[in-house]
Amino acid sequence: MSVSSSSPSPAKILLIDDNKMGLVARRAVLEELGYVVTTAGSASEGMKRFVETSFELVITDYKMPRMSGIQLIEKIRKEAPAIPIILLSGFAEALGLDEKNTGADIVIQKSANEVTHMVRGVRKLLRKRKTPKKPAASQGRASRTRRKSG
């Protein structure tokens, strides 16, 4: 009676946060849903783990010492541009953080509803990766943008 018999293997998620309590709580939620979660207590430790292992998704906090979540996202994007990334921040609304100015696929404001939003975001991004991409009008815009800047 295996619960995971319908899926080949659980998605591997890298979870990065300098707040130990937040890290433990989010990891427990994600593992309860069947994901394999690797944690890191700093952005530099997260980057080290990212380079050493392959992950299907990264979740990172915004405000961390020495390297912010946005700086970490920039480094991750250089290594693997297509990896889905969720940015968590208690300051998302106050600082106007969004997908365009952070490089994240989803930005989530830390709040009472954070776990619900995180779970929904994880499922959405992992579902996108498994679904073959159909040609979209946005791909045409991206190539026109590249031509203009080049």
Sine and cosine of phi, psi and omega as CSV:
sin_phi,cos_phi,sin_psi,cos_psi,sin_omega,cos_omega
0.00,0.00,0.93,0.37,-0.03,-1.00
-1.00,-0.01,0.78,-0.63,-0.02,-1.00
-0.94,0.33,-0.58,0.82,-0.09,-1.00
-1.00,0.00,0.25,0.97,-0.05,-1.00
-0.91,0.42,-0.39,0.92,-0.02,-1.00
-0.99,0.15,-0.34,0.94,0.02,-1.00
-0.92,-0.40,0.62,-0.78,-0.08,-1.00
-0.88,0.47,-0.78,0.63,0.04,-1.00
-0.43,-0.90,0.56,-0.83,-0.03,-1.00
-0.94,0.35,0.55,-0.83,0.01,-1.00
-0.92,0.40,0.60,-0.80,0.03,-1.00
-0.99,-0.13,0.83,-0.56,-0.06,-1.00
-0.89,-0.46,0.70,-0.71,0.13,-0.99
-0.98,-0.18,0.85,-0.53,-0.06,-1.00
-0.90,-0.43,0.86,-0.51,-0.10,-1.00
-0.83,-0.56,0.83,-0.56,0.03,-1.00
-0.28,-0.96,0.67,-0.74,0.03,-1.00
-0.99,0.13,-0.17,0.99,0.05,-1.00
-1.00,0.02,0.95,-0.30,-0.09,-1.00
-0.86,0.51,-0.65,0.76,-0.02,-1.00
-0.90,0.43,-0.69,0.72,0.04,-1.00
-0.89,0.45,-0.64,0.77,0.00,-1.00
-0.89,0.46,-0.73,0.68,-0.01,-1.00
-0.90,0.44,-0.70,0.71,-0.04,-1.00
-0.91,0.42,-0.74,0.68,-0.01,-1.00
-0.92,0.40,-0.64,0.77,0.03,-1.00
-0.87,0.50,-0.70,0.71,-0.02,-1.00
-0.86,0.50,-0.69,0.72,0.01,-1.00
-0.89,0.46,-0.74,0.67,-0.04,-1.00
-0.92,0.40,-0.64,0.76,0.04,-1.00
-0.92,0.38,-0.59,0.81,0.06,-1.00
-0.86,0.51,-0.53,0.85,0.02,-1.00
-0.99,0.11,-0.03,1.00,0.10,-1.00
0.98,-0.18,0.05,1.00,0.01,-1.00
-0.99,0.15,0.44,-0.90,0.10,-0.99
-1.00,-0.09,0.89,-0.46,-0.14,-0.99
-0.91,-0.42,0.79,-0.62,0.14,-0.99
-0.94,-0.33,0.72,-0.69,-0.03,-1.00
-0.93,-0.38,0.39,-0.92,0.09,-1.00
-0.61,-0.79,0.67,-0.74,-0.06,-1.00
-1.00,-0.02,0.06,1.00,0.05,-1.00
-0.42,-0.91,0.28,-0.96,0.01,-1.00
-0.90,0.43,-0.66,0.75,-0.01,-1.00
-0.92,0.40,-0.63,0.78,0.07,-1.00
-0.91,0.41,-0.63,0.77,0.04,-1.00
-0.88,0.47,-0.68,0.73,0.01,-1.00
-0.91,0.42,-0.64,0.77,0.03,-1.00
-0.87,0.49,-0.74,0.68,0.01,-1.00
-0.90,0.44,-0.62,0.78,-0.02,-1.00
-0.88,0.47,-0.66,0.75,-0.02,-1.00
-0.95,0.32,-0.55,0.84,-0.05,-1.00
-0.98,0.21,-0.47,0.88,-0.13,-0.99
-0.72,-0.70,0.43,-0.90,0.06,-1.00
-1.00,-0.08,0.66,-0.75,0.00,-1.00
-0.79,-0.62,0.43,-0.90,0.06,-1.00
-1.00,-0.03,-0.28,0.96,-0.09,-1.00
-0.35,-0.94,0.55,-0.84,0.08,-1.00
-0.84,-0.55,0.70,-0.72,0.12,-0.99
-0.85,-0.53,0.83,-0.56,-0.03,-1.00
-0.73,-0.69,0.50,-0.86,0.12,-0.99
-0.98,0.20,0.37,-0.93,0.02,-1.00
-1.00,0.09,-0.81,0.59,-0.14,-0.99
-1.00,-0.08,0.96,-0.26,0.05,-1.00
-0.67,-0.74,0.47,-0.88,0.01,-1.00
-0.91,0.40,0.52,-0.85,0.09,-1.00
0.94,0.34,-0.58,0.81,0.04,-1.00
-0.53,-0.85,0.84,-0.55,-0.01,-1.00
-0.97,0.23,0.22,-0.98,0.07,-1.00
-0.86,0.50,-0.59,0.81,0.00,-1.00
-0.93,0.38,-0.67,0.75,0.05,-1.00
-0.90,0.45,-0.63,0.78,0.04,-1.00
-0.90,0.44,-0.69,0.72,0.02,-1.00
-0.85,0.52,-0.68,0.74,0.03,-1.00
-0.85,0.53,-0.69,0.72,0.00,-1.00
-0.92,0.40,-0.68,0.73,0.00,-1.00
-0.89,0.45,-0.67,0.74,0.00,-1.00
-0.88,0.48,-0.53,0.85,0.05,-1.00
-0.92,0.38,-0.59,0.81,0.00,-1.00
-0.98,0.20,-0.68,0.73,-0.09,-1.00
-0.54,-0.84,1.00,0.08,-0.10,-0.99
-0.84,0.54,-0.47,0.88,-0.10,-0.99
-1.00,-0.04,-0.08,1.00,-0.06,-1.00
-0.91,0.42,0.74,-0.67,0.05,-1.00
-0.95,0.31,0.68,-0.73,-0.04,-1.00
-0.73,-0.68,0.72,-0.70,0.11,-0.99
-0.93,-0.36,0.76,-0.65,0.06,-1.00
-0.96,-0.30,0.80,-0.61,0.05,-1.00
-0.96,-0.28,0.68,-0.73,0.03,-1.00
-0.42,-0.91,0.67,-0.74,0.14,-0.99
-0.97,0.23,-0.15,0.99,-0.07,-1.00
-0.91,-0.41,0.16,0.99,-0.11,-0.99
-0.80,0.60,-0.78,0.63,-0.03,-1.00
-0.94,0.35,-0.72,0.69,-0.04,-1.00
-0.88,0.48,-0.62,0.79,-0.03,-1.00
-1.00,-0.05,-0.07,1.00,-0.02,-1.00
0.93,0.36,0.52,0.85,0.01,-1.00
-0.95,0.30,0.74,-0.67,0.07,-1.00
-0.54,-0.84,-0.05,-1.00,-0.07,-1.00
-0.90,0.43,-0.55,0.84,-0.04,-1.00
-0.95,0.32,-0.66,0.76,-0.11,-0.99
-0.99,-0.11,0.03,1.00,0.02,-1.00
-0.91,-0.42,-0.38,0.93,-0.08,-1.00
1.00,0.07,-0.05,1.00,0.03,-1.00
-0.99,0.15,0.40,-0.91,0.09,-1.00
-0.98,0.21,-0.56,0.83,0.02,-1.00
-0.63,-0.77,0.70,-0.71,0.10,-1.00
-0.92,-0.40,0.78,-0.63,-0.04,-1.00
-0.85,-0.52,0.79,-0.61,0.09,-1.00
-0.97,0.26,0.78,-0.63,0.08,-1.00
-0.93,0.37,0.80,-0.61,-0.04,-1.00
-0.24,-0.97,-0.12,-0.99,0.05,-1.00
-0.89,0.45,-0.43,0.90,-0.03,-1.00
-0.99,-0.13,0.11,0.99,-0.09,-1.00
-0.83,0.56,-0.72,0.70,-0.05,-1.00
-0.88,0.47,-0.70,0.72,0.03,-1.00
-0.86,0.51,-0.73,0.69,0.00,-1.00
-0.91,0.42,-0.63,0.77,0.00,-1.00
-0.90,0.44,-0.74,0.67,-0.01,-1.00
-0.88,0.48,-0.70,0.71,0.02,-1.00
-0.88,0.48,-0.68,0.73,0.01,-1.00
-0.91,0.42,-0.68,0.73,0.03,-1.00
-0.86,0.51,-0.76,0.65,-0.01,-1.00
-0.87,0.48,-0.68,0.74,-0.01,-1.00
-0.89,0.46,-0.75,0.66,-0.05,-1.00
-0.93,0.37,-0.61,0.79,0.02,-1.00
-0.95,0.32,-0.56,0.83,0.06,-1.00
-0.91,0.42,-0.66,0.75,0.03,-1.00
-0.86,0.50,-0.65,0.76,-0.04,-1.00
-0.92,0.39,-0.53,0.85,-0.03,-1.00
-0.99,0.14,-0.39,0.92,-0.02,-1.00
-1.00,0.05,0.80,-0.60,0.03,-1.00
-0.88,0.48,0.67,-0.74,-0.03,-1.00
-0.97,0.24,0.68,-0.73,0.08,-1.00
-0.99,-0.10,0.46,-0.89,0.04,-1.00
-0.85,0.52,0.71,-0.71,-0.03,-1.00
-0.80,-0.60,0.44,-0.90,0.02,-1.00
-0.87,0.49,-0.51,0.86,-0.03,-1.00
-0.90,0.44,-0.47,0.88,0.02,-1.00
-0.91,0.41,-0.58,0.81,0.05,-1.00
-0.90,0.43,-0.67,0.75,0.03,-1.00
-0.89,0.46,-0.64,0.76,-0.02,-1.00
-0.89,0.46,-0.67,0.74,-0.02,-1.00
-0.94,0.33,-0.58,0.82,0.07,-1.00
-0.90,0.43,-0.63,0.77,0.02,-1.00
-0.88,0.47,-0.68,0.73,0.00,-1.00
-0.88,0.48,-0.68,0.74,-0.02,-1.00
-0.88,0.47,-0.64,0.76,-0.02,-1.00
-0.89,0.45,-0.69,0.72,-0.10,-0.99
-0.98,0.20,-0.25,0.97,-0.10,-1.00
-1.00,-0.08,0.00,0.00,0.00,0.00
